[in-house]
Amino acid sequence: MTDEPEVAAAVGDGWRGRVTPGRVGLGIYLVVLVVYSAVEGIPMDRVGQTGWILAGMIAVKIGRPLREHLRTFLDWLPLLAALILYDHTRGIADTLGMPLRVGQVVDIESWLFGGTIPTLWLQEHLFESTVRWWDVGAAIVYFSHFVVPWVLAAAFYMWSRPLWVGYIRRVLLLTYTGLLTYVLLPAAPPWYASARTGDIDEPVYRLVGRGWNELGLRSAQAWLSDAQGGANEVAALPSLHAGFSMLVAVTLWPLAKRWWLKVPIVAYPLAMAFTLVYGGEHYVVDVLLGWLYVAAIMVGAHWWERWREQRRRPPEPVLTAGTPAPVEPALRTEPGVTPEPNERAGR
């Protein structure tokens, strides 16, 4: 019969095995993050988001060697610098003198859909004076662009650094190919063609943030207004919102082992596409080009990684007629045991 002290000791050991410093640190971190988001708003800026991500990874790694924390900083700071550079460069990409495309994109969109602009059609059938449930969903999906790719990056980093490196490589390729397109081919979104140039006769409303007020998150709406006021208004082609949602989907697809996990993965880029077109932020053409960029980047990055892996492999020996045949290793025998003679050929 087991004594009560032994049972109590076993229970105590079990709890000590589950309550680790990292798990306690993660719990405290999540509580602080939730309180901060409720009071100050969800962190959306690059520096703030990166700071919270680094703090979370440090909290999980409490108790580990200091060199692991240092390596985390050294891995993430170059990424932060690259994204900050993108933010500042994107804001001036439309000031370099390249001609702005407005009416041309409207004509392509109208040609693709038989004379109809999908944004106008969606707003005509769905936009109402009161906020509806799809407006709330559109607001959440739109803002996920500022959170989901980076939360996924943090999860990959904690799970597998090689997986994180491959994902970040594709993130930066998509970011800077999009930036290059903004510089060479500035194009205006639907709301701009309606309000600024008149290439679209009917009014187009910017609807992606109106659902936040319904959720009581007015700070998010205020942040969006400030961000839209200072952003490049003609960086619409391709849609990086659509591109990043598709990048997240194609990255997670091979990792999802259950069919029901693949359903939200497929739904995410489709929901983002609806949000962007309905909200007046992008044409369908912008969305499709964003997806096409992702396809090209995935193929290019995969090809380059295979090529680099092949170069790292040691060269295989080339066998010629004069190359001696490999020698079989000698058979090992137990001490004191005489090996049996080889059998005669043909026996």
Contacts in CASP RR format, 6 or more apart in sequence:
PFRMAT RR
TARGET T0000
AUTHOR 0000-0000-0000
METHOD contacts of the structure
MODEL  1
MTDEPEVAAAVGDGWRGRVTPGRVGLGIYLVVLVVYSAVEGIPMDRVGQT
GWILAGMIAVKIGRPLREHLRTFLDWLPLLAALILYDHTRGIADTLGMPL
RVGQVVDIESWLFGGTIPTLWLQEHLFESTVRWWDVGAAIVYFSHFVVPW
VLAAAFYMWSRPLWVGYIRRVLLLTYTGLLTYVLLPAAPPWYASARTGDI
DEPVYRLVGRGWNELGLRSAQAWLSDAQGGANEVAALPSLHAGFSMLVAV
TLWPLAKRWWLKVPIVAYPLAMAFTLVYGGEHYVVDVLLGWLYVAAIMVG
AHWWERWREQRRRPPEPVLTAGTPAPVEPALRTEPGVTPEPNERAGR
21 62 0 8 1.000
21 63 0 8 1.000
22 59 0 8 1.000
22 60 0 8 1.000
22 61 0 8 1.000
22 62 0 8 1.000
22 63 0 8 1.000
24 62 0 8 1.000
25 59 0 8 1.000
25 60 0 8 1.000
25 62 0 8 1.000
26 56 0 8 1.000
26 59 0 8 1.000
26 60 0 8 1.000
27 59 0 8 1.000
28 59 0 8 1.000
29 55 0 8 1.000
29 56 0 8 1.000
29 59 0 8 1.000
29 60 0 8 1.000
33 52 0 8 1.000
36 43 0 8 1.000
37 43 0 8 1.000
40 219 0 8 1.000
41 217 0 8 1.000
41 219 0 8 1.000
41 220 0 8 1.000
41 223 0 8 1.000
42 143 0 8 1.000
42 147 0 8 1.000
42 217 0 8 1.000
42 219 0 8 1.000
42 220 0 8 1.000
43 49 0 8 1.000
43 52 0 8 1.000
44 143 0 8 1.000
44 146 0 8 1.000
44 220 0 8 1.000
44 223 0 8 1.000
44 227 0 8 1.000
46 80 0 8 1.000
46 83 0 8 1.000
46 84 0 8 1.000
46 87 0 8 1.000
47 80 0 8 1.000
47 84 0 8 1.000
49 146 0 8 1.000
49 147 0 8 1.000
49 150 0 8 1.000
50 76 0 8 1.000
50 79 0 8 1.000
50 80 0 8 1.000
50 150 0 8 1.000
53 76 0 8 1.000
53 150 0 8 1.000
53 151 0 8 1.000
53 153 0 8 1.000
53 154 0 8 1.000
54 72 0 8 1.000
54 73 0 8 1.000
54 76 0 8 1.000
56 154 0 8 1.000
57 72 0 8 1.000
57 154 0 8 1.000
57 157 0 8 1.000
57 158 0 8 1.000
58 69 0 8 1.000
58 72 0 8 1.000
60 158 0 8 1.000
61 68 0 8 1.000
61 69 0 8 1.000
61 72 0 8 1.000
72 157 0 8 1.000
75 157 0 8 1.000
75 161 0 8 1.000
75 164 0 8 1.000
76 157 0 8 1.000
79 168 0 8 1.000
79 172 0 8 1.000
82 172 0 8 1.000
82 175 0 8 1.000
83 175 0 8 1.000
86 175 0 8 1.000
86 176 0 8 1.000
86 179 0 8 1.000
89 179 0 8 1.000
90 179 0 8 1.000
90 182 0 8 1.000
90 231 0 8 1.000
90 232 0 8 1.000
90 235 0 8 1.000
91 230 0 8 1.000
91 231 0 8 1.000
91 232 0 8 1.000
91 235 0 8 1.000
92 232 0 8 1.000
93 179 0 8 1.000
93 182 0 8 1.000
93 183 0 8 1.000
93 186 0 8 1.000
93 232 0 8 1.000
93 235 0 8 1.000
94 100 0 8 1.000
94 182 0 8 1.000
94 186 0 8 1.000
94 232 0 8 1.000
94 233 0 8 1.000
94 234 0 8 1.000
94 235 0 8 1.000
96 183 0 8 1.000
98 183 0 8 1.000
98 184 0 8 1.000
98 185 0 8 1.000
98 186 0 8 1.000
99 186 0 8 1.000
100 186 0 8 1.000
100 187 0 8 1.000
100 188 0 8 1.000
100 234 0 8 1.000
101 185 0 8 1.000
101 186 0 8 1.000
101 187 0 8 1.000
101 188 0 8 1.000
101 237 0 8 1.000
102 187 0 8 1.000
102 188 0 8 1.000
102 192 0 8 1.000
102 193 0 8 1.000
102 197 0 8 1.000
102 199 0 8 1.000
103 193 0 8 1.000
103 197 0 8 1.000
103 199 0 8 1.000
104 187 0 8 1.000
105 187 0 8 1.000
105 188 0 8 1.000
105 193 0 8 1.000
105 236 0 8 1.000
105 237 0 8 1.000
105 283 0 8 1.000
105 285 0 8 1.000
105 286 0 8 1.000
106 117 0 8 1.000
106 193 0 8 1.000
106 199 0 8 1.000
106 200 0 8 1.000
106 283 0 8 1.000
108 283 0 8 1.000
108 285 0 8 1.000
109 117 0 8 1.000
109 118 0 8 1.000
109 283 0 8 1.000
109 284 0 8 1.000
109 285 0 8 1.000
110 116 0 8 1.000
110 117 0 8 1.000
112 284 0 8 1.000
112 285 0 8 1.000
113 284 0 8 1.000
117 190 0 8 1.000
117 200 0 8 1.000
117 283 0 8 1.000
118 277 0 8 1.000
118 283 0 8 1.000
118 284 0 8 1.000
119 190 0 8 1.000
119 204 0 8 1.000
119 277 0 8 1.000
119 278 0 8 1.000
119 279 0 8 1.000
119 280 0 8 1.000
119 283 0 8 1.000
120 190 0 8 1.000
120 200 0 8 1.000
120 202 0 8 1.000
120 204 0 8 1.000
122 274 0 8 1.000
122 277 0 8 1.000
122 278 0 8 1.000
122 279 0 8 1.000
123 204 0 8 1.000
123 205 0 8 1.000
123 207 0 8 1.000
123 278 0 8 1.000
123 279 0 8 1.000
123 280 0 8 1.000
126 132 0 8 1.000
126 134 0 8 1.000
126 278 0 8 1.000
127 205 0 8 1.000
127 207 0 8 1.000
131 210 0 8 1.000
131 211 0 8 1.000
131 213 0 8 1.000
131 214 0 8 1.000
134 278 0 8 1.000
135 207 0 8 1.000
135 209 0 8 1.000
135 210 0 8 1.000
135 211 0 8 1.000
135 214 0 8 1.000
136 211 0 8 1.000
136 214 0 8 1.000
136 215 0 8 1.000
137 211 0 8 1.000
137 271 0 8 1.000
137 275 0 8 1.000
138 207 0 8 1.000
138 208 0 8 1.000
138 209 0 8 1.000
138 211 0 8 1.000
138 274 0 8 1.000
138 275 0 8 1.000
138 278 0 8 1.000
138 279 0 8 1.000
139 208 0 8 1.000
139 209 0 8 1.000
139 210 0 8 1.000
139 211 0 8 1.000
139 212 0 8 1.000
139 215 0 8 1.000
139 220 0 8 1.000
141 268 0 8 1.000
141 271 0 8 1.000
141 272 0 8 1.000
141 274 0 8 1.000
141 275 0 8 1.000
142 208 0 8 1.000
142 209 0 8 1.000
142 241 0 8 1.000
142 272 0 8 1.000
142 275 0 8 1.000
142 276 0 8 1.000
142 281 0 8 1.000
143 212 0 8 1.000
143 220 0 8 1.000
143 224 0 8 1.000
144 245 0 8 1.000
144 268 0 8 1.000
144 272 0 8 1.000
145 240 0 8 1.000
145 241 0 8 1.000
145 244 0 8 1.000
145 245 0 8 1.000
145 272 0 8 1.000
148 244 0 8 1.000
148 245 0 8 1.000
148 248 0 8 1.000
148 268 0 8 1.000
149 171 0 8 1.000
149 244 0 8 1.000
149 247 0 8 1.000
149 248 0 8 1.000
152 167 0 8 1.000
152 248 0 8 1.000
152 251 0 8 1.000
152 252 0 8 1.000
153 164 0 8 1.000
153 167 0 8 1.000
153 168 0 8 1.000
153 171 0 8 1.000
156 163 0 8 1.000
156 164 0 8 1.000
156 167 0 8 1.000
157 164 0 8 1.000
166 301 0 8 1.000
166 305 0 8 1.000
167 251 0 8 1.000
169 301 0 8 1.000
170 247 0 8 1.000
170 251 0 8 1.000
170 297 0 8 1.000
170 298 0 8 1.000
170 301 0 8 1.000
171 244 0 8 1.000
171 247 0 8 1.000
173 297 0 8 1.000
173 301 0 8 1.000
174 240 0 8 1.000
174 243 0 8 1.000
174 244 0 8 1.000
174 247 0 8 1.000
174 293 0 8 1.000
174 294 0 8 1.000
174 297 0 8 1.000
175 240 0 8 1.000
177 293 0 8 1.000
177 297 0 8 1.000
178 238 0 8 1.000
178 240 0 8 1.000
178 293 0 8 1.000
181 237 0 8 1.000
181 238 0 8 1.000
182 232 0 8 1.000
182 234 0 8 1.000
182 235 0 8 1.000
182 237 0 8 1.000
185 237 0 8 1.000
186 234 0 8 1.000
186 235 0 8 1.000
187 234 0 8 1.000
187 236 0 8 1.000
187 237 0 8 1.000
187 286 0 8 1.000
188 196 0 8 1.000
188 197 0 8 1.000
188 233 0 8 1.000
188 234 0 8 1.000
188 236 0 8 1.000
189 233 0 8 1.000
189 234 0 8 1.000
189 236 0 8 1.000
189 280 0 8 1.000
189 281 0 8 1.000
189 282 0 8 1.000
189 283 0 8 1.000
189 286 0 8 1.000
190 200 0 8 1.000
190 204 0 8 1.000
190 280 0 8 1.000
190 281 0 8 1.000
190 282 0 8 1.000
190 283 0 8 1.000
191 204 0 8 1.000
191 205 0 8 1.000
191 206 0 8 1.000
191 280 0 8 1.000
191 281 0 8 1.000
192 233 0 8 1.000
192 234 0 8 1.000
192 236 0 8 1.000
193 199 0 8 1.000
193 200 0 8 1.000
193 204 0 8 1.000
194 200 0 8 1.000
194 201 0 8 1.000
194 202 0 8 1.000
194 203 0 8 1.000
194 204 0 8 1.000
195 203 0 8 1.000
195 204 0 8 1.000
204 280 0 8 1.000
205 279 0 8 1.000
205 280 0 8 1.000
206 228 0 8 1.000
206 279 0 8 1.000
206 280 0 8 1.000
206 281 0 8 1.000
207 278 0 8 1.000
207 279 0 8 1.000
207 280 0 8 1.000
208 224 0 8 1.000
208 275 0 8 1.000
208 276 0 8 1.000
208 279 0 8 1.000
208 280 0 8 1.000
208 281 0 8 1.000
209 220 0 8 1.000
209 221 0 8 1.000
209 224 0 8 1.000
210 221 0 8 1.000
211 221 0 8 1.000
212 218 0 8 1.000
212 220 0 8 1.000
212 221 0 8 1.000
212 224 0 8 1.000
213 221 0 8 1.000
236 281 0 8 1.000
236 282 0 8 1.000
236 283 0 8 1.000
236 286 0 8 1.000
237 285 0 8 1.000
237 286 0 8 1.000
237 289 0 8 1.000
238 286 0 8 1.000
238 289 0 8 1.000
238 290 0 8 1.000
238 292 0 8 1.000
238 293 0 8 1.000
239 276 0 8 1.000
239 281 0 8 1.000
239 282 0 8 1.000
239 286 0 8 1.000
239 287 0 8 1.000
239 289 0 8 1.000
239 290 0 8 1.000
240 290 0 8 1.000
241 272 0 8 1.000
241 275 0 8 1.000
241 276 0 8 1.000
241 281 0 8 1.000
241 282 0 8 1.000
242 269 0 8 1.000
242 272 0 8 1.000
242 273 0 8 1.000
242 276 0 8 1.000
242 282 0 8 1.000
242 286 0 8 1.000
242 287 0 8 1.000
242 290 0 8 1.000
242 291 0 8 1.000
243 269 0 8 1.000
243 290 0 8 1.000
243 291 0 8 1.000
243 293 0 8 1.000
243 294 0 8 1.000
245 268 0 8 1.000
245 269 0 8 1.000
245 271 0 8 1.000
245 272 0 8 1.000
245 273 0 8 1.000
246 269 0 8 1.000
246 290 0 8 1.000
246 291 0 8 1.000
246 294 0 8 1.000
247 294 0 8 1.000
247 297 0 8 1.000
248 268 0 8 1.000
248 269 0 8 1.000
249 265 0 8 1.000
249 266 0 8 1.000
249 268 0 8 1.000
249 269 0 8 1.000
250 294 0 8 1.000
250 298 0 8 1.000
252 265 0 8 1.000
253 262 0 8 1.000
253 265 0 8 1.000
256 262 0 8 1.000
256 265 0 8 1.000
269 291 0 8 1.000
273 284 0 8 1.000
273 287 0 8 1.000
275 281 0 8 1.000
276 282 0 8 1.000
276 286 0 8 1.000
276 287 0 8 1.000
277 283 0 8 1.000
277 284 0 8 1.000
277 287 0 8 1.000
317 323 0 8 1.000
331 339 0 8 1.000
333 339 0 8 1.000
END
